[in-house]
Amino acid sequence: GLGDTPMGWAQQCAQWHKALEGKVKFILPHAFVQPVTCNGGMSMTSWMDLAEIPIRIASPDSGAQQQQSIEYVLGLAAAEAAKGIPPERIVFGGFSQGGALSLACAVNSGAKVAGCISLSGWALPAQNIGSKVRSCASKGSPFLVCHGDADNVVLTENAPHAAKLLTDAGCDVTL
């Protein structure tokens, strides 16, 4: 999420790793430090610029910084594939900004991935997720869209909206 680092999720992922008997590798990328409009232009870890908080379905989206972040995460997936991990065993997942980024990565991946998990994320309007997913390699992959009901940063309306865009394009979605 905005302002977070991999350390914010390291302990939880270590617990999941242990519970899954070490059969899953978690890669926790570090977002770039860059200016964020909604925070007065202050630089912080961020996958993309945000014009406002809370994030609504109709929030403005300039698309700023998104392509760089998508390419970075897709590069991490490509590096794993080069090490012998087939793309169909890779899952993109994230929380808040990371959840939004995970959806964008799944629909921009040139290879079919195992799935996508978006926790308190949203469909980035500048990415045109609904249109892109119709012809993406991961269209048949499962998508899990989760959202708490008391989120005042990324409004809950975003989850059913993202799920509808994916479902309308023929994706396997669990909301």
C-alpha positions in Angstrom: 0.0 0.0 0.0 0.9 3.7 -0.2 3.9 4.4 2.0 4.4 0.7 2.9 7.5 -1.4 2.4 8.1 -5.1 2.1 8.7 -5.3 5.8 5.0 -4.4 6.3 4.0 -7.8 4.9 7.2 -9.9 5.6 6.0 -11.4 8.9 2.5 -12.4 7.5 4.1 -13.9 4.4 6.6 -15.9 6.6 3.6 -17.3 8.5 1.8 -18.3 5.2 5.1 -19.8 3.9 5.4 -22.0 7.0 1.7 -22.9 6.9 2.1 -23.9 3.2 5.1 -26.1 4.2 7.5 -23.9 2.2 5.9 -24.8 -1.1 5.3 -21.1 -2.0 7.8 -18.4 -2.6 6.7 -14.9 -1.7 8.4 -12.0 -3.5 7.7 -8.6 -1.8 8.8 -5.9 -4.1 9.6 -2.4 -2.9 7.6 0.4 -4.5 9.5 3.4 -5.9 9.9 6.5 -3.8 8.1 9.2 -5.8 5.9 12.3 -5.3 2.2 11.6 -4.6 -0.3 14.4 -5.5 -2.9 13.6 -2.8 -0.2 14.0 -0.1 0.9 17.5 -1.3 3.5 16.1 -3.6 5.5 14.5 -0.8 7.7 11.7 -1.9 7.0 8.2 -0.4 6.8 4.6 -1.5 4.1 4.5 -4.1 3.3 2.3 -7.1 1.4 5.1 -8.8 0.3 8.7 -8.3 -3.0 9.3 -6.6 -5.0 12.5 -7.1 -7.2 11.9 -4.0 -8.0 9.8 -1.0 -10.4 8.1 -0.5 -10.2 6.2 -3.8 -13.6 6.0 -5.4 -14.7 4.3 -8.7 -14.8 7.8 -10.2 -11.6 9.1 -8.7 -9.3 10.8 -11.3 -6.5 8.6 -12.6 -3.7 10.2 -14.6 -2.0 6.9 -15.1 1.2 8.6 -13.9 3.9 6.2 -12.7 1.8 3.1 -13.5 3.6 1.8 -16.6 7.0 1.9 -14.8 5.5 -0.1 -11.9 3.8 -2.6 -14.1 7.1 -3.2 -16.1 9.0 -3.6 -12.8 6.7 -6.2 -11.4 6.4 -8.0 -14.8 10.2 -8.0 -14.9 10.3 -9.8 -11.5 7.9 -12.4 -12.9 10.0 -12.8 -16.0 13.1 -13.3 -13.8 11.3 -16.1 -11.9 10.3 -17.7 -15.2 14.0 -17.5 -16.3 14.9 -19.4 -13.2 12.5 -22.2 -14.2 9.2 -21.2 -12.6 6.5 -21.5 -15.2 4.3 -18.4 -15.5 1.2 -20.6 -14.9 2.6 -21.1 -11.4 3.0 -17.3 -10.7 0.3 -15.4 -8.8 0.2 -11.6 -8.7 -1.2 -10.2 -5.5 -1.2 -7.0 -3.5 -2.9 -4.8 -1.0 -4.4 -1.3 -1.7 -2.1 0.2 -4.4 -0.5 -3.3 -4.7 -4.0 -4.8 -5.3 -4.6 -2.3 -8.1 -1.2 -3.0 -9.5 -1.7 -6.8 -9.3 -4.8 -6.5 -11.5 -3.0 -4.4 -14.0 0.0 -6.8 -14.1 -2.3 -9.8 -14.6 -4.0 -8.3 -17.6 -0.8 -6.9 -19.0 1.2 -10.1 -18.6 2.1 -11.7 -22.0 1.9 -15.1 -20.4 -1.0 -16.8 -18.6 -0.4 -16.6 -14.9 -1.8 -18.9 -12.1 -4.0 -16.1 -10.7 -4.4 -12.7 -9.2 -5.3 -11.6 -5.7 -6.4 -8.0 -5.1 -6.9 -7.0 -1.5 -8.5 -3.6 -1.0 -7.5 -2.7 -4.5 -9.3 -1.2 -7.5 -9.4 -1.3 -11.2 -7.1 1.5 -12.5 -9.1 3.5 -15.0 -6.0 4.5 -17.0 -5.2 0.8 -17.5 -8.6 0.1 -19.1 -8.8 -3.3 -17.3 -12.2 -4.2 -18.6 -11.1 -3.9 -22.2 -7.6 -5.4 -21.8 -8.7 -8.5 -19.9 -10.9 -9.6 -22.9 -7.8 -10.5 -24.9 -5.1 -11.0 -22.2 -3.3 -14.3 -21.7 -4.6 -14.6 -18.1 -8.3 -14.3 -19.0 -8.9 -17.9 -17.9 -6.9 -17.5 -14.6 -8.8 -17.2 -11.3 -9.1 -13.7 -9.8 -9.8 -13.2 -6.1 -11.0 -9.7 -5.2 -11.3 -9.0 -1.5 -12.3 -5.9 0.4 -13.1 -5.0 4.0 -16.4 -3.3 4.7 -14.9 -0.4 6.8 -12.2 0.8 4.4 -12.1 4.6 4.4 -9.0 4.9 2.1 -10.1 2.7 -0.8 -13.9 2.7 -0.7 -15.6 -0.7 -0.7 -17.5 0.1 -3.9 -14.2 -0.6 -5.8 -14.3 -4.3 -5.2 -17.6 -5.1 -6.8 -16.7 -2.7 -9.6 -13.4 -4.5 -10.3 -15.1 -7.9 -10.1 -17.8 -6.8 -12.5 -15.3 -5.6 -15.1 -13.5 -9.0 -14.9 -16.7 -11.0 -14.8 -18.2 -9.1 -17.8 -15.0 -10.0 -19.7 -15.5 -13.7 -19.0 -13.0 -14.1 -16.1 -13.3 -16.6 -13.2 -13.8 -14.1 -10.3 -14.4 -14.7 -6.6 -15.5 -11.6 -4.8 
